[in-house]
Amino acid sequence: MSRGNQLTGACGLDCEQCDIRSASDNPKLARRIADWLRQHGSPQVRPEDVHCSGCKGDRGKHWSADCWILLCCVNKKGLESCYQCHGFACDKLEEWAKGDRRYEKALSQLKQMRRHEEETS
């Protein structure tokens, strides 16, 4: 989903700041990420596996095509973003946001997007 010049994932993550998205066009970065992943428990990852074209992009080019948020929001509900959901913000999304500072920021971004939509509707 595009918001101005910023590409935002269904979960609210800023795709423009994502190294995996950048690795799609940067083989050196893809190699570095794959090397790191292999050293940290994912021995099967190859540089060509490190790519993403966003939540609405080609699932064959999505880093985490089986992401539970992507499956719920985009596949099941046909939405572009979690903030558009009738049940936003669900307990599962709130719990996810507690797992990492980036996720917390993403949820905050979604809440801001929801407020903006409500104010302009």
C-alpha positions in Angstrom: 0.0 0.0 0.0 1.4 3.4 -0.9 0.9 6.4 1.4 2.3 9.4 -0.3 5.8 8.4 -1.2 6.0 5.8 1.6 5.2 2.1 0.9 3.6 0.7 4.0 2.9 -3.0 4.7 -0.5 -4.3 5.7 0.9 -4.4 9.2 2.1 -0.8 9.2 5.8 -1.5 8.7 7.6 1.1 6.6 8.7 -1.0 3.6 11.0 1.7 2.4 13.2 1.2 5.5 13.3 -2.6 5.0 16.6 -4.1 4.1 14.9 -7.2 2.6 12.9 -5.0 0.3 16.1 -3.1 -0.7 17.9 -6.5 -1.2 15.5 -7.1 -4.2 17.6 -4.7 -6.2 20.9 -5.0 -4.4 22.7 -8.4 -4.7 25.4 -7.5 -2.3 22.9 -6.7 0.4 21.0 -9.9 -0.4 24.2 -11.9 0.1 24.9 -10.2 3.4 21.4 -10.8 4.7 21.4 -14.4 3.5 24.8 -14.9 5.2 23.5 -13.5 8.5 20.3 -15.6 8.3 22.3 -18.8 7.7 24.5 -18.0 10.7 21.4 -17.4 12.8 19.4 -20.6 12.2 18.2 -20.5 8.6 20.8 -22.6 6.8 18.7 -23.0 3.6 18.4 -19.3 2.8 20.1 -18.2 -0.4 20.7 -14.6 -1.6 18.0 -15.0 -4.3 15.5 -15.9 -1.5 15.9 -12.4 0.0 13.4 -10.3 -1.7 10.0 -8.7 -1.2 7.7 -6.7 -3.5 5.2 -5.7 -0.7 2.0 -7.1 0.6 0.0 -6.5 -2.6 2.9 -7.6 -4.8 3.8 -11.0 -6.3 3.7 -13.5 -3.5 6.5 -15.3 -5.2 8.6 -12.2 -4.5 7.4 -11.7 -0.9 9.8 -12.4 1.9 7.1 -13.8 4.1 4.2 -14.9 1.9 2.9 -16.9 4.8 2.8 -14.0 7.3 -0.3 -14.3 9.5 -1.0 -10.6 9.2 -0.8 -10.8 5.4 -3.0 -13.9 5.3 -5.6 -12.4 7.5 -5.7 -8.8 6.2 -5.1 -9.3 2.5 -6.1 -12.9 1.7 -9.0 -13.5 4.1 -10.5 -10.0 4.4 -9.4 -8.4 1.0 -8.0 -5.3 2.7 -4.8 -3.4 2.0 -4.1 -2.6 5.6 -5.1 -3.8 9.1 -6.4 -0.3 10.0 -9.2 -0.8 7.6 -10.5 -3.9 9.5 -13.7 -3.7 11.4 -11.9 -5.4 14.4 -8.9 -3.1 14.4 -6.7 -3.3 16.5 -7.3 -6.9 17.3 -5.7 -8.6 20.3 -3.4 -10.6 18.1 -2.0 -7.4 16.4 -1.6 -5.7 19.8 0.4 -8.7 21.1 2.5 -8.8 17.9 3.4 -5.1 18.4 4.9 -5.9 21.9 7.5 -8.2 20.2 9.7 -5.5 18.7 10.1 -1.7 18.7 9.6 -1.7 15.0 6.3 -3.5 15.4 5.2 -1.1 18.1 6.0 1.8 15.7 4.1 0.0 12.9 0.9 -0.4 15.1 1.2 3.3 16.0 1.4 4.1 12.3 -1.8 2.1 11.6 -3.6 3.8 14.5 -2.6 7.2 13.0 -3.8 6.1 9.6 -7.2 5.0 11.1 -7.6 8.3 12.9 -6.8 10.2 9.7 -9.4 8.1 7.7 -12.1 8.7 10.4 -11.4 12.4 10.4 -11.7 12.7 6.6 -14.7 10.5 6.2 
